[in-house]
Amino acid sequence: MKDAKYLKMAMEYRNAIDALMGNKEFADTVLKGGQVVNVITREIYKADIAIKHKYILLVGDCKDLIGPETTVIDVTGKYLSPGFIDSHMHFESSMLTITEFSRLSIPSGTTTLVADPHEIGNALGPVGMKAMADEIDNVPSNVYLVVPSLTPDCPDLETAGYDTSSKDMEDLLNYKNIIGIGELQGFSNAKHVYRNTPEIITDLLASTIYAKSKNMVVDGNAPELFGKELAAHIIAAAGKCSCHETTTKEEAAEKLRQGVYLFMREGSTQKNMAECIRAVTEEKMDSRRCILATDDMVAADLETLGHMNEIVRRTIKQGIRPEEAIQMVTINPATYFGLDHVGVLSPGKQADIAIIEDIYEMTIAGVFLKGKLVSSKKNY
């Protein structure tokens, strides 16, 4: 199956090269006259985008790629951005299946979701997490799971339907649609855990080092950790981690200085972005490791407010330029997770594109996903 996937990719890439070199091939679709948000260089400028199969063919002047069967969409006056990524969320908190969450989030520009299934993991263990991974095959969005390495979170203080530990990691981390380990809640209270249940640290390390051996991510969970305790948490995550539990500017600055990817949470229940972003707006820190995420999002908010577009809008209101805020839901998370096929608009990348009507209000006019128009407010 994997070989067939890459054989198809090679054939589609050859078609793309033929089109670019003028050999009787043309683009399937051209988005003409838009303002491209380049998250690589943090620029906005006028350019077309040509699409062939599910890939971006060219960003620039695409008139020579328009053939008799090419669909040309006039996006003059609109902005073209990579599709948005929610880097830390829980489907269980929304009370929605992956299918329904995907359906509600796509029209707001979200094309990629990275979920931590620790609620179903607490209840059902690997069988529940695998069932969720199986559902991913049936949804249009790009969806990935980062699974818990420990359930329950506090083994001596609570019980769960299944006790997940390092014994389950080889099986889970080799299952489809799983790309790493989720939040390390078991070592959030670092000092207490080290003093009272040090065996948890040994088990976590067995899991995180295995993930590192497979070049997979490990999400941290380090609320109010500074200095040596934060350093211990980072090392427990095999030396590279994120944290979505940051609530103050001082904590945000500390984590950025220590190399943590700062997941600034702004969902339905927890809203920490405005405080965390002060590390960028006031302390002038580099934002390349700043990432926007929801954590918990309820269906009513998805329907009435939007999804990642709403969080980008709020971030812009805090004084961040639109192109920099968009980096926080595109190239920054794609870099962290190693998702090389999404997060930027450039040749050979997957054609996941948000068409933005108002870049400050983040109103979405249309969404391309894997080269296909999947949502539109007008009849393109």
FENQUIZI-V767093 format. One record per residue. RES is the residue in one small letter. D_LAST is the distance of its C-alpha to the last C-alpha in Angstrom with 2 decimals. Layout:
res=RES d_last=D_LAST
res=RES d_last=D_LAST
This chain:
res=m d_last=34.86
res=k d_last=34.57
res=d d_last=35.67
res=a d_last=33.08
res=k d_last=30.30
res=y d_last=31.51
res=l d_last=32.13
res=k d_last=28.50
res=m d_last=27.52
res=a d_last=29.95
res=m d_last=28.55
res=e d_last=24.94
res=y d_last=26.30
res=r d_last=28.24
res=n d_last=25.16
res=a d_last=23.60
res=i d_last=26.85
res=d d_last=26.97
res=a d_last=23.58
res=l d_last=24.76
res=m d_last=28.08
res=g d_last=26.77
res=n d_last=28.03
res=k d_last=25.77
res=e d_last=22.98
res=f d_last=19.53
res=a d_last=16.64
res=d d_last=14.29
res=t d_last=11.37
res=v d_last=11.72
res=l d_last=10.38
res=k d_last=12.02
res=g d_last=14.18
res=g d_last=14.10
res=q d_last=17.34
res=v d_last=18.41
res=v d_last=20.69
res=n d_last=23.41
res=v d_last=25.39
res=i d_last=27.96
res=t d_last=29.19
res=r d_last=28.01
res=e d_last=26.23
res=i d_last=23.08
res=y d_last=22.23
res=k d_last=19.65
res=a d_last=18.40
res=d d_last=15.68
res=i d_last=15.21
res=a d_last=15.44
res=i d_last=15.27
res=k d_last=17.47
res=h d_last=18.29
res=k d_last=18.09
res=y d_last=19.39
res=i d_last=18.65
res=l d_last=19.94
res=l d_last=20.31
res=v d_last=19.77
res=g d_last=20.69
res=d d_last=20.41
res=c d_last=18.32
res=k d_last=18.53
res=d d_last=21.15
res=l d_last=19.07
res=i d_last=16.57
res=g d_last=17.89
res=p d_last=17.42
res=e d_last=15.33
res=t d_last=13.27
res=t d_last=9.47
res=v d_last=8.98
res=i d_last=6.40
res=d d_last=8.28
res=v d_last=9.46
res=t d_last=12.60
res=g d_last=14.65
res=k d_last=13.27
res=y d_last=15.31
res=l d_last=14.86
res=s d_last=17.45
res=p d_last=18.81
res=g d_last=18.17
res=f d_last=20.98
res=i d_last=24.21
res=d d_last=26.57
res=s d_last=29.86
res=h d_last=32.24
res=m d_last=31.64
res=h d_last=33.21
res=f d_last=31.36
res=e d_last=34.63
res=s d_last=34.64
res=s d_last=31.37
res=m d_last=32.91
res=l d_last=29.76
res=t d_last=29.45
res=i d_last=27.43
res=t d_last=24.91
res=e d_last=24.49
res=f d_last=24.55
res=s d_last=21.80
res=r d_last=19.65
res=l d_last=20.35
res=s d_last=20.08
res=i d_last=16.86
res=p d_last=14.61
res=s d_last=16.96
res=g d_last=16.35
res=t d_last=19.37
res=t d_last=19.22
res=t d_last=23.01
res=l d_last=25.91
res=v d_last=29.60
res=a d_last=31.82
res=d d_last=35.59
res=p d_last=36.73
res=h d_last=40.16
res=e d_last=40.29
res=i d_last=39.95
res=g d_last=42.14
res=n d_last=44.81
res=a d_last=44.78
res=l d_last=44.40
res=g d_last=44.71
res=p d_last=43.26
res=v d_last=42.51
res=g d_last=40.13
res=m d_last=38.46
res=k d_last=38.05
res=a d_last=36.53
res=m d_last=33.90
res=a d_last=33.36
res=d d_last=32.99
res=e d_last=30.21
res=i d_last=28.12
res=d d_last=27.74
res=n d_last=25.68
res=v d_last=23.00
res=p d_last=19.78
res=s d_last=20.75
res=n d_last=23.37
res=v d_last=26.47
res=y d_last=30.02
res=l d_last=33.35
res=v d_last=36.29
res=v d_last=39.22
res=p d_last=42.30
res=s d_last=45.47
res=l d_last=47.68
res=t d_last=47.77
res=p d_last=49.17
res=d d_last=48.75
res=c d_last=52.44
res=p d_last=54.33
res=d d_last=57.67
res=l d_last=56.34
res=e d_last=53.86
res=t d_last=53.11
res=a d_last=49.96
res=g d_last=49.11
res=y d_last=49.18
res=d d_last=50.73
res=t d_last=48.34
res=s d_last=50.05
res=s d_last=50.26
res=k d_last=51.38
res=d d_last=47.82
res=m d_last=46.01
res=e d_last=46.46
res=d d_last=45.01
res=l d_last=42.06
res=l d_last=41.15
res=n d_last=41.01
res=y d_last=38.68
res=k d_last=35.04
res=n d_last=32.40
res=i d_last=35.23
res=i d_last=35.31
res=g d_last=38.26
res=i d_last=40.44
res=g d_last=39.35
res=e d_last=41.11
res=l d_last=44.87
res=q d_last=46.06
res=g d_last=49.42
res=f d_last=50.39
res=s d_last=48.92
res=n d_last=52.38
res=a d_last=53.75
res=k d_last=57.33
res=h d_last=57.91
res=v d_last=56.52
res=y d_last=58.54
res=r d_last=61.74
res=n d_last=61.47
res=t d_last=59.30
res=p d_last=59.22
res=e d_last=58.58
res=i d_last=54.99
res=i d_last=54.50
res=t d_last=55.95
res=d d_last=53.62
res=l d_last=50.53
res=l d_last=51.51
res=a d_last=51.85
res=s d_last=48.23
res=t d_last=46.76
res=i d_last=48.73
res=y d_last=47.54
res=a d_last=43.90
res=k d_last=44.70
res=s d_last=46.23
res=k d_last=42.87
res=n d_last=41.03
res=m d_last=39.32
res=v d_last=38.67
res=v d_last=40.91
res=d d_last=39.78
res=g d_last=42.57
res=n d_last=43.48
res=a d_last=45.83
res=p d_last=46.09
res=e d_last=48.69
res=l d_last=49.97
res=f d_last=51.46
res=g d_last=53.84
res=k d_last=55.54
res=e d_last=53.83
res=l d_last=50.36
res=a d_last=51.57
res=a d_last=52.91
res=h d_last=49.59
res=i d_last=47.72
res=i d_last=50.30
res=a d_last=49.99
res=a d_last=46.30
res=a d_last=47.51
res=g d_last=47.06
res=k d_last=43.32
res=c d_last=41.63
res=s d_last=39.29
res=c d_last=40.15
res=h d_last=38.03
res=e d_last=41.10
res=t d_last=41.71
res=t d_last=42.38
res=t d_last=44.10
res=k d_last=43.67
res=e d_last=46.95
res=e d_last=45.89
res=a d_last=42.55
res=a d_last=44.47
res=e d_last=46.99
res=k d_last=44.45
res=l d_last=42.53
res=r d_last=45.89
res=q d_last=46.76
res=g d_last=43.60
res=v d_last=41.94
res=y d_last=38.14
res=l d_last=37.66
res=f d_last=35.19
res=m d_last=34.73
res=r d_last=34.28
res=e d_last=32.18
res=g d_last=31.32
res=s d_last=32.33
res=t d_last=36.05
res=q d_last=36.99
res=k d_last=35.78
res=n d_last=37.44
res=m d_last=34.90
res=a d_last=36.25
res=e d_last=39.73
res=c d_last=38.87
res=i d_last=36.71
res=r d_last=39.86
res=a d_last=41.09
res=v d_last=38.40
res=t d_last=38.46
res=e d_last=42.25
res=e d_last=43.75
res=k d_last=41.33
res=m d_last=40.90
res=d d_last=38.47
res=s d_last=35.32
res=r d_last=34.54
res=r d_last=35.99
res=c d_last=34.37
res=i d_last=31.74
res=l d_last=30.04
res=a d_last=30.33
res=t d_last=30.48
res=d d_last=33.41
res=d d_last=33.16
res=m d_last=30.10
res=v d_last=30.26
res=a d_last=27.62
res=a d_last=27.90
res=d d_last=27.08
res=l d_last=24.04
res=e d_last=22.71
res=t d_last=23.79
res=l d_last=23.88
res=g d_last=21.56
res=h d_last=22.87
res=m d_last=23.26
res=n d_last=21.07
res=e d_last=23.74
res=i d_last=26.51
res=v d_last=25.14
res=r d_last=24.94
res=r d_last=28.56
res=t d_last=29.64
res=i d_last=28.36
res=k d_last=30.37
res=q d_last=33.41
res=g d_last=33.27
res=i d_last=31.30
res=r d_last=28.94
res=p d_last=25.25
res=e d_last=25.26
res=e d_last=28.46
res=a d_last=27.30
res=i d_last=24.23
res=q d_last=26.79
res=m d_last=28.46
res=v d_last=25.62
res=t d_last=24.66
res=i d_last=27.25
res=n d_last=30.26
res=p d_last=29.90
res=a d_last=28.72
res=t d_last=31.93
res=y d_last=34.09
res=f d_last=33.00
res=g d_last=32.91
res=l d_last=29.29
res=d d_last=28.90
res=h d_last=25.57
res=v d_last=23.55
res=g d_last=23.76
res=v d_last=23.07
res=l d_last=20.58
res=s d_last=22.72
res=p d_last=23.19
res=g d_last=23.97
res=k d_last=22.75
res=q d_last=20.43
res=a d_last=16.78
res=d d_last=16.53
res=i d_last=14.45
res=a d_last=13.88
res=i d_last=11.58
res=i d_last=14.05
res=e d_last=13.88
res=d d_last=17.69
res=i d_last=19.72
res=y d_last=22.86
res=e d_last=21.65
res=m d_last=19.35
res=t d_last=16.53
res=i d_last=13.66
res=a d_last=10.05
res=g d_last=8.86
res=v d_last=11.11
res=f d_last=11.66
res=l d_last=14.94
res=k d_last=16.98
res=g d_last=14.30
res=k d_last=11.89
res=l d_last=8.84
res=v d_last=11.08
res=s d_last=10.05
res=s d_last=7.39
res=k d_last=8.62
res=k d_last=5.85
res=n d_last=3.80
res=y d_last=0.00
